[in-house]
């Protein structure tokens, strides 16, 4: 579940609470090459305003046209199935590549309470399944796990929703500002911890949210989970190692620390002397980032986030510089 689609649901909730009619479209099946994967969402307001995407643009145009020419009836069934791209001509018309086909649910949103509950549970960092009965339009929310995937059997749609991916930065220096800005563009929730008050100046709210306390406390206080990455960037082992001792024993999917290969080896030795297990130390990424010949803060931030996104997406790291002796 992409958190971009959570923004679709936020708009659905806002529009319905304002008394406006809303139709929610969800991609449930694709064949061939399709622009959006199953689970992608688009909300269409009664005046034709849309948010979200289910294709490259042409299908969206047709959905708006369906509203204006009366093909979307306000008193029709609560849920319908729509298929685009059955014929080669239709696929070409709707911009579906290589004869791709996609099937959508067209769902008239009534009581938005399920939307509010789903968003609240995602904000609490829960993973939630939304079960939509195609015949009745009834929605049921249940707990889900990170290994669950969208399921659709023609009668029941079970879609998975989760919280945003998070990035906790230890240190508020210059590099952290570049990392924070790029991470936000990638739709990460950015958290910063730095007990050094001298570094707080200039960190406006749009860069990220500060977490109070010492680094090890911050790792615990944010309730680190499998959708959290933690990177130590202070270059001060008194702060970085505090965070790493806690982070490497947490469920975080990525834990890294800034430093050269020599310093990274020394850090591993220090962590071992502090009692951290061999298995936990092996999880540490250092030097951080993919090898792209980076030198400037912006380039280092780019290589770091490329590595984090690759791991998040389950991609093998092929441009990683090995740590000598690790």
BELWO-V408700 format. One record per residue. N is the residue number from 0. RES is the residue in one letter. SS is DSSP state (~ for helix, > for strand, _ for the rest). NEAR is the number of other ideal C-beta (glycine too) atoms within 12 Angstrom. D_FIRST is the distance of its C-alpha to the first C-alpha in whole Angstrom. Layout:
n = <N:N>
res = <RES:RES>
ss = <SS:SS>
near = <NEAR:NEAR>
d_first = <D_FIRST:D_FIRST>
//
This chain:
n = <0:1:2:3:4:5:6:7:8:9:10:11:12:13:14:15:16:17:18:19:20:21:22:23:24:25:26:27:28:29:30:31:32:33:34:35:36:37:38:39:40:41:42:43:44:45:46:47:48:49:50:51:52:53:54:55:56:57:58:59:60:61:62:63:64:65:66:67:68:69:70:71:72:73:74:75:76:77:78:79:80:81:82:83:84:85:86:87:88:89:90:91:92:93:94:95:96:97:98:99:100:101:102:103:104:105:106:107:108:109:110:111:112:113:114:115:116:117:118:119:120:121:122:123:124:125:126:127:128:129:130:131:132:133:134:135:136:137:138:139:140:141:142:143:144:145:146:147:148:149:150:151:152:153:154:155:156:157:158:159:160:161:162:163:164:165:166:167:168:169:170:171:172:173:174:175:176:177:178:179:180:181:182:183:184:185:186:187:188:189:190:191:192:193:194:195:196:197:198:199:200:201:202:203:204:205:206:207:208:209:210:211:212:213:214:215:216:217:218:219:220:221:222:223:224:225:226:227:228:229:230:231:232:233:234:235:236:237:238:239:240:241:242:243:244:245:246:247:248:249:250:251:252:253:254:255:256:257:258:259:260:261:262:263:264:265:266:267:268:269:270:271:272:273:274:275:276:277:278:279:280:281:282:283:284:285:286:287:288:289:290:291:292:293:294:295:296:297:298:299:300:301:302:303:304:305:306:307:308:309:310:311:312:313:314:315:316:317:318:319:320:321:322:323:324:325>
res = <X:X:X:X:X:X:X:X:X:X:X:X:X:X:X:X:X:X:X:X:X:X:X:X:X:X:X:X:X:X:X:X:X:X:X:X:X:X:X:X:X:X:X:X:X:X:X:X:X:X:X:X:X:X:X:X:X:X:X:X:X:X:X:X:X:X:X:X:X:X:X:X:X:X:X:X:X:X:X:X:X:X:X:X:X:X:X:X:X:X:X:X:X:X:X:X:X:X:X:X:X:X:X:X:X:X:X:X:X:X:X:X:X:X:X:X:X:X:X:X:X:X:X:X:X:X:X:X:X:X:X:X:X:X:X:X:X:X:X:X:X:X:X:X:X:X:X:X:X:X:X:X:X:X:X:X:X:X:X:X:X:X:X:X:X:X:X:X:X:X:X:X:X:X:X:X:X:X:X:X:X:X:X:X:X:X:X:X:X:X:X:X:X:X:X:X:X:X:X:X:X:X:X:X:X:X:X:X:X:X:X:X:X:X:X:X:X:X:X:X:X:X:X:X:X:X:X:X:X:X:X:X:X:X:X:X:X:X:X:X:X:X:X:X:X:X:X:X:X:X:X:X:X:X:X:X:X:X:X:X:X:X:X:X:X:X:X:X:X:X:X:X:X:X:X:X:X:X:X:X:X:X:X:X:X:X:X:X:X:X:X:X:X:X:X:X:X:X:X:X:X:X:X:X:X:X:X:X:X:X:X:X:X:X:X:X:X:X:X:X:X:X:X:X:X:X>
ss = <_:_:~:~:~:~:~:~:~:~:~:~:~:~:~:~:~:_:_:_:_:>:>:>:>:>:>:>:>:>:>:_:_:_:_:_:_:_:_:_:>:>:>:>:>:_:_:_:_:>:>:>:_:_:_:_:_:~:~:~:~:~:~:~:~:~:~:~:_:_:_:_:_:_:_:_:_:_:>:>:>:>:>:>:_:_:_:~:~:~:~:~:~:_:_:_:~:~:~:_:>:>:>:>:>:>:>:>:_:_:_:_:~:~:~:~:~:~:~:~:~:~:~:_:_:_:_:>:>:>:>:>:>:_:_:_:_:_:>:>:>:>:>:_:_:_:_:_:_:_:>:>:_:_:_:>:>:>:>:>:>:_:_:_:_:>:>:>:>:>:_:_:_:~:~:~:~:~:~:~:~:~:~:~:~:_:_:_:>:>:>:>:>:_:_:_:~:~:~:_:_:_:_:_:~:~:~:_:>:>:_:_:_:_:~:~:~:~:~:~:~:_:_:_:_:_:_:>:>:>:>:>:_:_:_:_:~:~:~:~:~:~:~:~:~:~:~:_:_:_:_:_:_:>:>:>:>:_:_:_:~:~:~:~:~:~:~:~:~:~:~:~:~:_:_:_:_:~:~:~:~:_:_:>:>:_:_:_:_:_:_:_:_:_:_:_:~:~:~:~:~:~:~:~:~:~:~:~:~:~:~:~:_:_:_:_:_:_:_:_:_:_:_:_:_:_>
near = <36:30:27:23:39:35:23:37:41:26:30:42:28:23:27:27:17:16:11:22:26:39:43:47:44:46:41:39:30:32:20:18:19:33:29:34:24:29:39:34:47:42:42:41:28:22:15:22:23:32:28:34:32:45:36:22:18:25:40:31:23:32:35:26:18:25:29:15:12:11:18:29:16:17:9:17:18:24:31:26:24:31:26:40:36:20:15:16:12:21:29:17:18:33:26:35:21:16:23:32:29:43:32:42:41:39:38:30:38:21:18:28:17:31:35:22:23:40:31:21:25:33:21:16:25:26:28:34:32:41:29:36:22:27:16:16:26:20:37:20:27:22:19:26:15:24:11:21:18:30:21:28:14:15:18:25:37:29:40:33:41:35:32:32:36:40:45:51:55:49:39:36:31:23:36:39:31:28:45:39:26:31:35:29:18:29:24:33:30:40:40:44:43:36:26:23:11:13:26:21:13:16:28:16:12:13:28:30:26:29:32:17:22:24:41:31:22:34:38:25:21:37:21:33:27:22:33:34:43:47:48:50:40:33:24:24:28:20:32:42:37:33:48:43:36:33:41:38:25:29:24:37:29:40:40:42:45:38:32:17:20:16:24:32:23:23:38:34:21:25:35:23:14:21:14:26:16:15:12:23:31:17:28:40:39:41:31:42:39:29:21:21:13:25:13:14:23:19:21:33:38:29:35:43:39:30:36:39:27:24:28:28:16:11:15:11:24:13:17:25:23:16:26:15:11:23>
d_first = <0:4:6:8:7:8:12:12:12:15:17:17:18:21:22:22:24:26:27:26:25:21:20:16:15:12:12:13:15:16:19:21:19:17:16:12:10:9:7:8:10:14:16:20:22:26:27:25:23:19:16:13:14:14:16:19:20:23:21:20:24:25:22:24:28:27:27:30:32:31:29:27:29:29:30:29:27:23:21:22:21:21:22:22:24:26:29:30:31:28:26:28:28:24:24:22:23:25:25:22:21:18:18:16:17:19:18:21:20:23:23:20:20:17:15:17:16:13:13:16:14:11:14:16:13:12:10:10:10:12:14:16:19:20:24:24:21:21:18:17:15:15:14:12:12:10:11:10:9:9:13:15:19:20:21:18:14:12:8:6:5:6:9:9:11:14:18:21:24:27:30:30:32:32:29:27:27:26:23:22:22:21:18:17:17:14:12:13:15:19:21:25:28:31:34:36:37:39:35:34:35:33:30:29:26:24:24:22:23:26:26:30:32:32:30:30:29:26:24:25:25:21:21:19:16:14:12:15:18:21:24:28:29:33:35:37:36:37:34:32:33:33:29:29:31:28:25:26:26:23:19:18:17:19:23:25:28:30:34:36:36:39:38:35:37:39:36:35:39:39:36:37:40:39:38:34:34:34:30:29:30:29:26:27:26:29:30:27:25:26:29:30:33:32:34:33:31:29:29:28:25:24:25:23:20:20:20:18:15:17:16:13:12:15:17:21:23:26:27:28:31:32:34:38:39:35>
//
